[in-house]
């Protein structure tokens, strides 16, 4: 009876299978308010990135009611939007944030789950968070950006402080 029950529980909980993947690749937080931009992987089918739009940014309006909201045209074109640099492959794409076009972010499927990879502090890392420190006002000035992720080889957290481009 005990062995049968253990087998039933393992089958019921999906033991032995990969856990379901979330769509979130990474997020951008800002010191100006608690709203965040979440960058999500778009899939054409399970395990296959959408060729035209592999990454889709969306606001989480946490300062209000937590609803999701699309970027407006200015935000998508100048700050939080993404440019697909190299696509057309079902298993990976290279994208860049409009605000940091020199920073390549490789989006790929790993064990059936989407991940975002870039170099952080000189190491290949899985990107999880971009934290923006900016001045207040109608047109805030970025003071610095901190990229946070996990080293691909060791799993250790890595951080890098980026100053504005001059």
N, C-alpha and C positions, 0 to 999 in steps of 0.2 A: 504494500500500500504506500509506504513512504517513498519508494523509488518512482512509482507511478505519479504521485503528487508532485515530486520534484520535477519530473519530466513535463507535466502539465503546466506548472508554474513557469518553467523555462520557455516553453512554447508560447504561453500566453503573454509573457513580458518581452518576447522577442530576443531572449538571450542568445548570443552567438551572432547576431546581426549588428550591423553598424547602427549607431544611434541616428535618429533623424537629424538632418542638417537645417540650420536656420539660414535665411537668405542674407542676414546682415554680415557684411564684410568688415566694416569699420565705421566709426562715427567721428564727427567733428563737433567739439564743444567750444563754447566761447565764454569769456568772463563777463560779457555784456548782459546776458540773461541765461536762463536754464534751457531754452530751446536748443535742440541738437539737430544736426543733419546726419541722417543715417544713409550709408551707401550700401545698397543691396545688390546682390547678384541676380540677374535676370536669366532664367533658364528657358531654353527652347523645348526641352524635354528633360526628364530626370537625368542628372549627371552631365548635361550638355549646355554650355553657355549659349545665350542668344547671340548670334553673330553681329547684329546691328546695334543692339543696346545691351552689352554684357553687364553694365553697372548702371543702376538707377538711383540717384539721390532723392531723398524725400525728407521734409521737415517733420520732426516730432515736436508738437507745440506744448511742451511740458510746463511752460509758464501760464498756460491757459487750462485747457481740458485734456491735453495729451493726444489730441487728434493728429492724424497724418495730413500733411498739406504739401502739394507740389511746389517746387521752386518757381518763383516768378521769372520772367524773361531776363531781367537784369542779373539776378542771382545765378541763373543757369549760364549766362554768357560771360560773366565777369568773375564770379567768386567761387561758387560751390558746384558748378556744372563740371562735367567730365568730357574729355575729348578721347575718342578711341583712336589710338595711334596705329595699332596693328591688330586686326581682327581677322575674321574669316576662318578661324580655326575653332572647332567645336570644343577643344579642351583648354584653350587659353586665349587671353587678349592682353594687350598693354594699353593702359589708360593713363591719363594725366589730369589732375585737377586744374581747372581754369586759373585758379589763383597761383598755382605753382607748376607751370607747364614744363619746367625742366626736370620734374620728379616723376620718373616712370614707376607705375604700379602695375605689377603683373597679376592678373586675375586668372586663376586656374582651378581645376577640380583636383582634389586630393582625397583619395579614399571615398569618392562620391560626393564630397562636400566642397563648396566654393571657398577659396581663401584668397587674400590679397597679400602679395609679397612685394617688398621694396628693401632698399638698403637703409638701415638705421644705425648710426654710429659706426659705419663701415662694415656692418654685418648683414647678411641676408636674414630678413626677419618677416614674420607674419604681422602685418599692420593691424592694430586694434583701435587706436585712438589718435586723433590729431587735436591738440588743445591750442586754441588761439587766444592770445592775450592782446587786447586792443584797447585803444582809448575810446571814450564815449563820444557822443555827438552824432550829428546827421551823417557825416562821412567819416567813420572811425578810421584811425591809422593803426595798422598792425604793428605791435611792438616786438613780438616774437611768436613763434609757433613751436610747440613741442610734439614730436612724433614718439609714440609709444607702441611697442609691440613685443614679440617674443622671438628670440634668436632661433633660427630654424634648426641648428645643430644641437644646441643644449636645452632649449626651452626656457632659458633665463630671460627675464624682462630686460629689454633694451630701450634706451631713451636717447633722443637727440634734440638739442635746442637749435632752431633755425632762426636767424635774423632776417629781416626784410631784405629783398634784393635791392641793390642800389643802381 
